[in-house]
Amino acid sequence: MKRTFCLAFDCPDKVGIVTRVSGAFSTHGGWIEEASHHSDEESQRFFSRIVVRADSLPFDYDVLERKLTPLAEELQMNWRLVDSQHKKRVVLMCSKGSHCMTDLLDRWKSGDISCDIACVISNHEDLRGLVEWYGIPFHVVHIDKDDKAKGFAQTEALIDEYRADCIVLARYMQILPQNLCEKYRHKVINIHHSFLPSFIGAKPYHQASRRGVKLIGATCHYVTEDLDEGPIIDQDVVRVSHQQNVDDLVRLGKDVEKTVLARGLRNHLEDRVLVYGNKTVVF
Protein backbone atom coordinates (compact mmCIF):
# COMPACT_ATOMS: atom_id res chain seq x y z
CA MET A 1 0.00 0.00 0.00
CA LYS A 2 1.26 3.47 -0.84
CA ARG A 3 2.03 5.77 2.05
CA THR A 4 -0.35 8.64 2.76
CA PHE A 5 -0.87 11.38 5.31
CA CYS A 6 -4.41 11.93 6.58
CA LEU A 7 -5.51 15.23 8.11
CA ALA A 8 -8.81 15.04 10.02
CA PHE A 9 -10.14 18.13 11.79
CA ASP A 10 -13.06 20.25 12.89
CA CYS A 11 -13.11 23.98 13.52
CA PRO A 12 -15.48 26.97 13.67
CA ASP A 13 -17.11 27.34 10.27
CA LYS A 14 -16.35 30.26 7.97
CA VAL A 15 -15.64 30.99 4.31
CA GLY A 16 -12.30 29.88 2.86
CA ILE A 17 -11.35 26.91 5.04
CA VAL A 18 -11.09 24.42 2.16
CA THR A 19 -8.96 26.81 0.12
CA ARG A 20 -6.61 27.51 3.01
CA VAL A 21 -6.14 23.90 4.05
CA SER A 22 -5.86 22.37 0.58
CA GLY A 23 -3.48 25.17 -0.34
CA ALA A 24 -1.19 24.13 2.49
CA PHE A 25 -0.68 20.88 0.56
CA SER A 26 -0.84 22.08 -3.05
CA THR A 27 1.69 24.86 -2.44
CA HIS A 28 4.29 22.12 -1.92
CA GLY A 29 3.05 19.89 -4.75
CA GLY A 30 0.89 17.73 -2.49
CA TRP A 31 -1.34 15.28 -4.39
CA ILE A 32 -4.70 15.13 -2.63
CA GLU A 33 -6.22 11.69 -3.17
CA GLU A 34 -9.36 12.11 -1.08
CA ALA A 35 -11.19 15.07 0.44
CA SER A 36 -14.43 15.06 2.43
CA HIS A 37 -16.11 18.05 4.04
CA HIS A 38 -19.21 18.77 6.10
CA SER A 39 -20.58 22.08 7.29
CA ASP A 40 -22.90 21.65 10.28
CA GLU A 41 -25.43 24.46 10.53
CA GLU A 42 -26.59 23.59 14.03
CA SER A 43 -23.15 23.72 15.65
CA GLN A 44 -21.63 26.16 13.16
CA ARG A 45 -18.63 23.88 12.81
CA PHE A 46 -16.77 22.60 9.79
CA PHE A 47 -15.54 19.00 9.55
CA SER A 48 -13.00 17.68 7.07
CA ARG A 49 -10.79 14.72 6.19
CA ILE A 50 -8.05 15.12 3.59
CA VAL A 51 -5.68 12.38 2.37
CA VAL A 52 -2.48 13.31 0.52
CA ARG A 53 0.16 11.09 -1.08
CA ALA A 54 3.29 11.17 1.06
CA ASP A 55 5.64 10.80 -1.92
CA SER A 56 4.19 13.92 -3.55
CA LEU A 57 5.56 16.16 -0.80
CA PRO A 58 9.23 17.28 -0.60
CA PHE A 59 9.37 16.62 3.16
CA ASP A 60 8.32 14.03 5.72
CA TYR A 61 5.66 13.83 8.43
CA ASP A 62 7.44 15.91 11.09
CA VAL A 63 7.98 18.86 8.74
CA LEU A 64 4.41 18.68 7.46
CA GLU A 65 3.10 18.72 11.03
CA ARG A 66 5.18 21.82 11.81
CA LYS A 67 3.96 23.56 8.66
CA LEU A 68 0.31 22.83 9.46
CA THR A 69 0.49 23.92 13.12
CA PRO A 70 0.25 27.73 12.56
CA LEU A 71 -2.76 27.26 10.25
CA ALA A 72 -4.41 24.91 12.73
CA GLU A 73 -3.97 27.48 15.50
CA GLU A 74 -5.32 30.28 13.31
CA LEU A 75 -8.44 28.28 12.36
CA GLN A 76 -8.87 26.95 15.94
CA MET A 77 -8.77 23.33 14.77
CA ASN A 78 -9.23 20.15 16.71
CA TRP A 79 -6.96 18.13 14.48
CA ARG A 80 -4.88 15.03 13.98
CA LEU A 81 -2.37 14.15 11.28
CA VAL A 82 -1.91 10.43 10.69
CA ASP A 83 0.85 8.58 8.84
CA SER A 84 -0.48 5.44 7.12
CA GLN A 85 2.80 3.57 7.57
CA HIS A 86 2.16 3.40 11.33
CA LYS A 87 -0.62 0.87 11.83
CA LYS A 88 -2.81 1.34 14.88
CA ARG A 89 -2.33 -1.16 17.69
CA VAL A 90 -5.64 -2.77 18.66
CA VAL A 91 -6.49 -4.68 21.83
CA LEU A 92 -9.58 -6.88 21.52
CA MET A 93 -11.69 -7.76 24.53
CA CYS A 94 -14.24 -10.58 24.69
CA SER A 95 -16.16 -12.86 27.03
CA LYS A 96 -17.71 -16.12 25.79
CA GLY A 97 -19.46 -15.17 22.56
CA SER A 98 -17.24 -15.88 19.56
CA HIS A 99 -19.02 -14.47 16.49
CA CYS A 100 -17.68 -10.91 16.61
CA MET A 101 -14.20 -12.02 17.67
CA THR A 102 -13.98 -14.67 14.94
CA ASP A 103 -15.09 -12.20 12.29
CA LEU A 104 -12.55 -9.55 13.28
CA LEU A 105 -9.69 -12.05 13.48
CA ASP A 106 -10.55 -13.39 10.04
CA ARG A 107 -10.74 -9.89 8.56
CA TRP A 108 -7.39 -9.03 10.16
CA LYS A 109 -5.76 -12.25 8.91
CA SER A 110 -7.00 -11.67 5.35
CA GLY A 111 -5.93 -8.01 5.36
CA ASP A 112 -9.49 -6.74 5.16
CA ILE A 113 -8.79 -4.45 8.10
CA SER A 114 -5.38 -2.83 8.47
CA CYS A 115 -4.07 -2.80 12.03
CA ASP A 116 -1.84 -4.69 14.46
CA ILE A 117 -3.85 -6.81 16.89
CA ALA A 118 -1.61 -6.62 19.93
CA CYS A 119 -3.49 -9.04 22.17
CA VAL A 120 -6.88 -10.28 23.32
CA ILE A 121 -8.10 -9.79 26.89
CA SER A 122 -11.00 -11.86 28.20
CA ASN A 123 -12.72 -12.52 31.49
CA HIS A 124 -13.17 -16.19 30.48
CA GLU A 125 -10.96 -18.96 29.08
CA ASP A 126 -13.45 -20.05 26.38
CA LEU A 127 -11.87 -18.39 23.32
CA ARG A 128 -8.19 -19.03 24.12
CA GLY A 129 -7.78 -21.79 21.51
CA LEU A 130 -9.40 -19.68 18.79
CA VAL A 131 -7.26 -16.62 19.48
CA GLU A 132 -3.97 -18.49 19.89
CA TRP A 133 -4.56 -20.31 16.58
CA TYR A 134 -4.10 -16.86 15.01
CA GLY A 135 -0.84 -16.43 16.91
CA ILE A 136 -2.17 -13.62 19.10
CA PRO A 137 -1.43 -13.40 22.86
CA PHE A 138 -4.48 -14.24 24.99
CA HIS A 139 -4.85 -12.97 28.56
CA VAL A 140 -7.56 -13.90 31.03
CA VAL A 141 -8.39 -11.29 33.64
CA HIS A 142 -11.20 -12.40 35.93
CA ILE A 143 -13.58 -9.69 37.06
CA ASP A 144 -14.77 -10.48 40.58
CA LYS A 145 -18.26 -9.04 41.06
CA ASP A 146 -17.30 -8.16 44.65
CA ASP A 147 -14.00 -6.48 43.73
CA LYS A 148 -14.10 -5.31 40.13
CA ALA A 149 -11.48 -2.63 40.66
CA LYS A 150 -8.69 -5.21 40.98
CA GLY A 151 -9.54 -6.90 37.69
CA PHE A 152 -9.89 -3.64 35.80
CA ALA A 153 -6.57 -2.42 37.19
CA GLN A 154 -4.95 -5.54 35.69
CA THR A 155 -6.81 -4.90 32.44
CA GLU A 156 -5.59 -1.32 32.32
CA ALA A 157 -2.02 -2.44 32.93
CA LEU A 158 -2.21 -4.88 30.00
CA ILE A 159 -3.68 -2.24 27.68
CA ASP A 160 -0.83 0.11 28.59
CA GLU A 161 1.78 -2.66 28.27
CA TYR A 162 0.64 -3.40 24.71
CA ARG A 163 0.52 0.35 23.87
CA ALA A 164 -3.00 0.16 22.52
CA ASP A 165 -4.24 2.89 20.18
CA CYS A 166 -7.71 1.36 20.14
CA ILE A 167 -9.68 -1.08 22.32
CA VAL A 168 -12.52 -3.09 20.82
CA LEU A 169 -15.18 -4.69 23.00
CA ALA A 170 -16.16 -7.65 20.82
CA ARG A 171 -19.08 -8.73 23.00
CA TYR A 172 -17.14 -8.14 26.23
CA MET A 173 -19.90 -8.54 28.79
CA GLN A 174 -18.57 -6.24 31.48
CA ILE A 175 -19.19 -2.54 32.02
CA LEU A 176 -15.95 -0.54 32.00
CA PRO A 177 -15.44 1.71 35.04
CA GLN A 178 -15.57 5.47 34.64
CA ASN A 179 -11.81 5.98 34.96
CA LEU A 180 -11.10 3.71 31.97
CA CYS A 181 -13.82 5.38 29.91
CA GLU A 182 -12.23 8.75 30.59
CA LYS A 183 -8.63 7.61 30.07
CA TYR A 184 -9.36 6.01 26.69
CA ARG A 185 -12.06 8.43 25.54
CA HIS A 186 -12.98 7.88 21.88
CA LYS A 187 -10.57 4.95 21.76
CA VAL A 188 -12.89 2.21 23.07
CA ILE A 189 -15.33 0.80 20.52
CA ASN A 190 -18.29 -1.34 21.56
CA ILE A 191 -20.88 -3.37 19.68
CA HIS A 192 -24.32 -3.28 21.27
CA HIS A 193 -26.81 -5.86 20.06
CA SER A 194 -29.63 -3.37 19.61
CA PHE A 195 -30.50 -0.42 17.40
CA LEU A 196 -29.78 2.27 19.98
CA PRO A 197 -31.30 4.21 21.66
CA SER A 198 -33.83 1.36 21.87
CA PHE A 199 -33.28 -1.47 24.36
CA ILE A 200 -30.29 -0.26 26.33
CA GLY A 201 -28.60 -2.68 28.73
CA ALA A 202 -28.88 -6.44 29.15
CA LYS A 203 -30.79 -8.89 26.95
CA PRO A 204 -31.96 -6.44 24.27
CA TYR A 205 -33.24 -9.25 22.01
CA HIS A 206 -35.53 -10.40 24.80
CA GLN A 207 -36.71 -6.81 25.23
CA ALA A 208 -37.28 -6.52 21.47
CA SER A 209 -39.24 -9.77 21.35
CA ARG A 210 -41.52 -8.69 24.19
CA ARG A 211 -42.11 -5.36 22.43
CA GLY A 212 -42.99 -7.08 19.16
CA VAL A 213 -40.63 -5.03 16.99
CA LYS A 214 -40.42 -5.56 13.23
CA LEU A 215 -36.79 -4.46 12.99
CA ILE A 216 -33.83 -5.45 15.12
CA GLY A 217 -30.36 -4.05 14.76
CA ALA A 218 -26.90 -3.44 16.14
CA THR A 219 -24.97 -0.31 17.06
CA CYS A 220 -21.22 0.33 17.04
CA HIS A 221 -20.35 3.23 19.32
CA TYR A 222 -17.61 4.75 21.43
CA VAL A 223 -17.77 3.82 25.09
CA THR A 224 -18.48 6.50 27.68
CA GLU A 225 -19.35 6.39 31.36
CA ASP A 226 -23.04 6.50 30.35
CA LEU A 227 -24.02 2.92 29.46
CA ASP A 228 -24.70 2.43 25.73
CA GLU A 229 -24.99 6.19 25.15
CA GLY A 230 -21.63 7.04 23.58
CA PRO A 231 -21.19 8.62 20.13
CA ILE A 232 -22.54 6.28 17.44
CA ILE A 233 -20.18 5.19 14.63
CA ASP A 234 -22.36 2.75 12.66
CA GLN A 235 -25.72 0.98 12.78
CA ASP A 236 -27.73 -1.49 10.72
CA VAL A 237 -31.00 -3.45 10.95
CA VAL A 238 -32.68 -6.62 9.74
CA ARG A 239 -36.43 -7.15 9.36
CA VAL A 240 -38.17 -9.67 11.62
CA SER A 241 -41.78 -10.78 12.12
CA HIS A 242 -44.16 -12.23 14.71
CA GLN A 243 -43.16 -15.72 13.55
CA GLN A 244 -39.65 -15.42 14.98
CA ASN A 245 -38.86 -16.14 18.62
CA VAL A 246 -36.00 -14.86 20.77
CA ASP A 247 -33.58 -17.52 19.47
CA ASP A 248 -34.33 -16.42 15.91
CA LEU A 249 -33.68 -12.79 16.82
CA VAL A 250 -30.35 -13.72 18.41
CA ARG A 251 -29.32 -15.73 15.34
CA LEU A 252 -30.26 -12.97 12.89
CA GLY A 253 -28.77 -10.31 15.12
CA LYS A 254 -25.35 -11.94 15.24
CA ASP A 255 -24.83 -11.38 11.53
CA VAL A 256 -25.73 -7.71 11.89
CA GLU A 257 -23.52 -7.28 14.95
CA LYS A 258 -20.32 -8.53 13.34
CA THR A 259 -20.90 -6.54 10.14
CA VAL A 260 -21.59 -3.30 11.99
CA LEU A 261 -18.61 -3.77 14.32
CA ALA A 262 -16.24 -4.45 11.43
CA ARG A 263 -17.47 -1.37 9.54
CA GLY A 264 -17.22 0.81 12.61
CA LEU A 265 -13.71 -0.40 13.42
CA ARG A 266 -12.52 0.14 9.86
CA ASN A 267 -13.88 3.69 9.86
CA HIS A 268 -12.04 4.37 13.13
CA LEU A 269 -8.78 2.83 11.87
CA GLU A 270 -8.94 4.93 8.71
CA ASP A 271 -9.58 8.12 10.73
CA ARG A 272 -12.96 8.63 9.10
CA VAL A 273 -14.74 9.37 12.39
CA LEU A 274 -14.81 12.86 13.87
CA VAL A 275 -16.54 13.27 17.24
CA TYR A 276 -18.25 16.46 18.34
CA GLY A 277 -20.29 16.41 21.53
CA ASN A 278 -22.09 13.08 21.55
CA LYS A 279 -22.42 12.90 17.77
CA THR A 280 -20.11 11.78 14.98
CA VAL A 281 -19.34 12.77 11.43
CA VAL A 282 -18.25 9.67 9.49
CA PHE A 283 -16.62 10.30 6.11
C-alpha positions as a printed NumPy array, in Angstrom:
array([[  0.   ,   0.   ,   0.   ],
       [  1.265,   3.471,  -0.836],
       [  2.03 ,   5.77 ,   2.052],
       [ -0.354,   8.638,   2.762],
       [ -0.873,  11.381,   5.312],
       [ -4.408,  11.926,   6.583],
       [ -5.507,  15.228,   8.111],
       [ -8.81 ,  15.044,  10.023],
       [-10.14 ,  18.131,  11.791],
       [-13.059,  20.251,  12.892],
       [-13.113,  23.98 ,  13.525],
       [-15.478,  26.969,  13.674],
       [-17.114,  27.341,  10.273],
       [-16.346,  30.258,   7.968],
       [-15.638,  30.994,   4.315],
       [-12.305,  29.876,   2.86 ],
       [-11.352,  26.912,   5.039],
       [-11.092,  24.416,   2.158],
       [ -8.955,  26.811,   0.119],
       [ -6.608,  27.512,   3.012],
       [ -6.136,  23.896,   4.045],
       [ -5.859,  22.366,   0.578],
       [ -3.484,  25.169,  -0.339],
       [ -1.19 ,  24.126,   2.493],
       [ -0.682,  20.88 ,   0.562],
       [ -0.842,  22.077,  -3.049],
       [  1.689,  24.86 ,  -2.444],
       [  4.289,  22.119,  -1.923],
       [  3.054,  19.892,  -4.749],
       [  0.892,  17.731,  -2.491],
       [ -1.336,  15.285,  -4.388],
       [ -4.695,  15.128,  -2.632],
       [ -6.224,  11.687,  -3.167],
       [ -9.358,  12.105,  -1.078],
       [-11.187,  15.07 ,   0.439],
       [-14.427,  15.059,   2.426],
       [-16.109,  18.049,   4.045],
       [-19.207,  18.766,   6.097],
       [-20.577,  22.083,   7.289],
       [-22.899,  21.645,  10.279],
       [-25.429,  24.464,  10.53 ],
       [-26.593,  23.593,  14.034],
       [-23.148,  23.717,  15.65 ],
       [-21.63 ,  26.165,  13.156],
       [-18.63 ,  23.877,  12.813],
       [-16.774,  22.604,   9.79 ],
       [-15.544,  19.001,   9.549],
       [-12.997,  17.681,   7.072],
       [-10.79 ,  14.717,   6.194],
       [ -8.047,  15.118,   3.59 ],
       [ -5.682,  12.384,   2.371],
       [ -2.479,  13.312,   0.52 ],
       [  0.158,  11.094,  -1.084],
       [  3.288,  11.167,   1.055],
       [  5.64 ,  10.796,  -1.923],
       [  4.186,  13.923,  -3.547],
       [  5.565,  16.158,  -0.797],
       [  9.227,  17.279,  -0.596],
       [  9.373,  16.623,   3.165],
       [  8.32 ,  14.026,   5.719],
       [  5.662,  13.832,   8.433],
       [  7.436,  15.914,  11.086],
       [  7.976,  18.861,   8.737],
       [  4.409,  18.683,   7.457],
       [  3.098,  18.721,  11.027],
       [  5.18 ,  21.819,  11.806],
       [  3.956,  23.563,   8.664],
       [  0.308,  22.833,   9.462],
       [  0.493,  23.919,  13.115],
       [  0.251,  27.728,  12.565],
       [ -2.764,  27.257,  10.254],
       [ -4.407,  24.913,  12.734],
       [ -3.97 ,  27.48 ,  15.503],
       [ -5.321,  30.28 ,  13.307],
       [ -8.44 ,  28.28 ,  12.364],
       [ -8.873,  26.952,  15.94 ],
       [ -8.775,  23.334,  14.768],
       [ -9.23 ,  20.146,  16.713],
       [ -6.959,  18.125,  14.479],
       [ -4.879,  15.035,  13.981],
       [ -2.366,  14.151,  11.283],
       [ -1.908,  10.429,  10.691],
       [  0.85 ,   8.582,   8.842],
       [ -0.481,   5.444,   7.12 ],
       [  2.8  ,   3.568,   7.567],
       [  2.158,   3.4  ,  11.328],
       [ -0.62 ,   0.871,  11.835],
       [ -2.813,   1.344,  14.88 ],
       [ -2.329,  -1.163,  17.692],
       [ -5.635,  -2.772,  18.663],
       [ -6.494,  -4.678,  21.834],
       [ -9.578,  -6.877,  21.515],
       [-11.693,  -7.756,  24.533],
       [-14.24 , -10.576,  24.691],
       [-16.164, -12.862,  27.029],
       [-17.706, -16.12 ,  25.793],
       [-19.459, -15.167,  22.556],
       [-17.236, -15.877,  19.557],
       [-19.016, -14.474,  16.487],
       [-17.679, -10.908,  16.608],
       [-14.201, -12.016,  17.666],
       [-13.981, -14.669,  14.944],
       [-15.089, -12.202,  12.287],
       [-12.545,  -9.552,  13.285],
       [ -9.69 , -12.05 ,  13.478],
       [-10.552, -13.393,  10.038],
       [-10.742,  -9.885,   8.558],
       [ -7.39 ,  -9.033,  10.164],
       [ -5.76 , -12.246,   8.911],
       [ -6.995, -11.665,   5.351],
       [ -5.931,  -8.007,   5.355],
       [ -9.493,  -6.744,   5.165],
       [ -8.791,  -4.446,   8.105],
       [ -5.384,  -2.833,   8.474],
       [ -4.067,  -2.801,  12.035],
       [ -1.839,  -4.692,  14.456],
       [ -3.846,  -6.808,  16.895],
       [ -1.608,  -6.624,  19.928],
       [ -3.487,  -9.04 ,  22.173],
       [ -6.883, -10.285,  23.318],
       [ -8.1  ,  -9.794,  26.887],
       [-10.999, -11.857,  28.202],
       [-12.723, -12.524,  31.489],
       [-13.172, -16.188,  30.476],
       [-10.965, -18.956,  29.076],
       [-13.454, -20.049,  26.385],
       [-11.868, -18.386,  23.321],
       [ -8.192, -19.032,  24.121],
       [ -7.777, -21.789,  21.506],
       [ -9.397, -19.681,  18.794],
       [ -7.257, -16.619,  19.485],
       [ -3.969, -18.495,  19.889],
       [ -4.564, -20.308,  16.583],
       [ -4.099, -16.863,  15.013],
       [ -0.839, -16.428,  16.91 ],
       [ -2.169, -13.624,  19.102],
       [ -1.433, -13.4  ,  22.859],
       [ -4.478, -14.236,  24.99 ],
       [ -4.849, -12.973,  28.557],
       [ -7.559, -13.901,  31.035],
       [ -8.389, -11.287,  33.641],
       [-11.197, -12.398,  35.934],
       [-13.578,  -9.685,  37.064],
       [-14.774, -10.48 ,  40.58 ],
       [-18.256,  -9.035,  41.062],
       [-17.302,  -8.163,  44.654],
       [-13.997,  -6.483,  43.73 ],
       [-14.104,  -5.313,  40.125],
       [-11.48 ,  -2.628,  40.656],
       [ -8.692,  -5.208,  40.978],
       [ -9.537,  -6.904,  37.692],
       [ -9.894,  -3.644,  35.802],
       [ -6.571,  -2.416,  37.191],
       [ -4.953,  -5.537,  35.69 ],
       [ -6.809,  -4.901,  32.442],
       [ -5.593,  -1.315,  32.316],
       [ -2.018,  -2.445,  32.935],
       [ -2.212,  -4.884,  30.003],
       [ -3.675,  -2.245,  27.679],
       [ -0.832,   0.108,  28.594],
       [  1.779,  -2.662,  28.268],
       [  0.639,  -3.399,  24.714],
       [  0.52 ,   0.345,  23.874],
       [ -3.004,   0.162,  22.523],
       [ -4.243,   2.887,  20.184],
       [ -7.714,   1.358,  20.137],
       [ -9.677,  -1.077,  22.324],
       [-12.525,  -3.095,  20.819],
       [-15.181,  -4.695,  23.002],
       [-16.157,  -7.651,  20.822],
       [-19.08 ,  -8.73 ,  23.002],
       [-17.143,  -8.143,  26.225],
       [-19.9  ,  -8.545,  28.786],
       [-18.568,  -6.242,  31.484],
       [-19.194,  -2.536,  32.025],
       [-15.951,  -0.544,  32.001],
       [-15.443,   1.712,  35.036],
       [-15.572,   5.468,  34.64 ],
       [-11.811,   5.982,  34.96 ],
       [-11.1  ,   3.706,  31.972],
       [-13.824,   5.377,  29.911],
       [-12.226,   8.754,  30.592],
       [ -8.631,   7.608,  30.069],
       [ -9.359,   6.013,  26.685],
       [-12.061,   8.431,  25.535],
       [-12.982,   7.882,  21.884],
       [-10.569,   4.946,  21.759],
       [-12.885,   2.214,  23.071],
       [-15.331,   0.795,  20.518],
       [-18.287,  -1.337,  21.56 ],
       [-20.882,  -3.37 ,  19.68 ],
       [-24.317,  -3.278,  21.268],
       [-26.811,  -5.856,  20.057],
       [-29.625,  -3.37 ,  19.606],
       [-30.495,  -0.416,  17.402],
       [-29.782,   2.272,  19.98 ],
       [-31.295,   4.207,  21.66 ],
       [-33.827,   1.362,  21.871],
       [-33.284,  -1.472,  24.359],
       [-30.289,  -0.263,  26.325],
       [-28.602,  -2.68 ,  28.733],
       [-28.877,  -6.439,  29.146],
       [-30.791,  -8.894,  26.95 ],
       [-31.963,  -6.439,  24.274],
       [-33.24 ,  -9.251,  22.013],
       [-35.534, -10.396,  24.801],
       [-36.714,  -6.806,  25.23 ],
       [-37.284,  -6.524,  21.472],
       [-39.238,  -9.774,  21.354],
       [-41.524,  -8.687,  24.188],
       [-42.113,  -5.359,  22.428],
       [-42.991,  -7.083,  19.161],
       [-40.634,  -5.03 ,  16.989],
       [-40.424,  -5.555,  13.233],
       [-36.791,  -4.46 ,  12.986],
       [-33.825,  -5.451,  15.116],
       [-30.359,  -4.052,  14.755],
       [-26.896,  -3.437,  16.144],
       [-24.969,  -0.306,  17.06 ],
       [-21.222,   0.328,  17.043],
       [-20.349,   3.227,  19.325],
       [-17.612,   4.751,  21.431],
       [-17.769,   3.816,  25.094],
       [-18.483,   6.497,  27.677],
       [-19.347,   6.386,  31.361],
       [-23.039,   6.503,  30.35 ],
       [-24.023,   2.92 ,  29.463],
       [-24.701,   2.435,  25.727],
       [-24.995,   6.191,  25.15 ],
       [-21.629,   7.038,  23.582],
       [-21.192,   8.618,  20.126],
       [-22.539,   6.278,  17.442],
       [-20.184,   5.192,  14.635],
       [-22.358,   2.749,  12.664],
       [-25.721,   0.978,  12.783],
       [-27.734,  -1.487,  10.722],
       [-30.997,  -3.446,  10.949],
       [-32.676,  -6.624,   9.743],
       [-36.431,  -7.152,   9.355],
       [-38.169,  -9.671,  11.618],
       [-41.776, -10.784,  12.124],
       [-44.164, -12.226,  14.709],
       [-43.16 , -15.722,  13.547],
       [-39.652, -15.424,  14.978],
       [-38.856, -16.139,  18.619],
       [-35.996, -14.862,  20.767],
       [-33.585, -17.525,  19.468],
       [-34.335, -16.424,  15.911],
       [-33.675, -12.795,  16.816],
       [-30.354, -13.719,  18.409],
       [-29.318, -15.73 ,  15.338],
       [-30.258, -12.973,  12.893],
       [-28.768, -10.311,  15.122],
       [-25.348, -11.94 ,  15.241],
       [-24.834, -11.379,  11.531],
       [-25.734,  -7.71 ,  11.888],
       [-23.516,  -7.283,  14.948],
       [-20.325,  -8.527,  13.339],
       [-20.897,  -6.537,  10.138],
       [-21.587,  -3.303,  11.988],
       [-18.606,  -3.77 ,  14.321],
       [-16.24 ,  -4.449,  11.425],
       [-17.475,  -1.374,   9.538],
       [-17.216,   0.812,  12.613],
       [-13.711,  -0.402,  13.421],
       [-12.521,   0.14 ,   9.864],
       [-13.877,   3.695,   9.863],
       [-12.043,   4.366,  13.128],
       [ -8.784,   2.826,  11.874],
       [ -8.938,   4.932,   8.709],
       [ -9.581,   8.121,  10.734],
       [-12.96 ,   8.628,   9.103],
       [-14.742,   9.37 ,  12.393],
       [-14.814,  12.864,  13.873],
       [-16.544,  13.275,  17.242],
       [-18.252,  16.464,  18.335],
       [-20.29 ,  16.411,  21.532],
       [-22.09 ,  13.081,  21.546],
       [-22.422,  12.897,  17.769],
       [-20.106,  11.782,  14.98 ],
       [-19.337,  12.767,  11.427],
       [-18.251,   9.672,   9.491],
       [-16.622,  10.303,   6.107]])
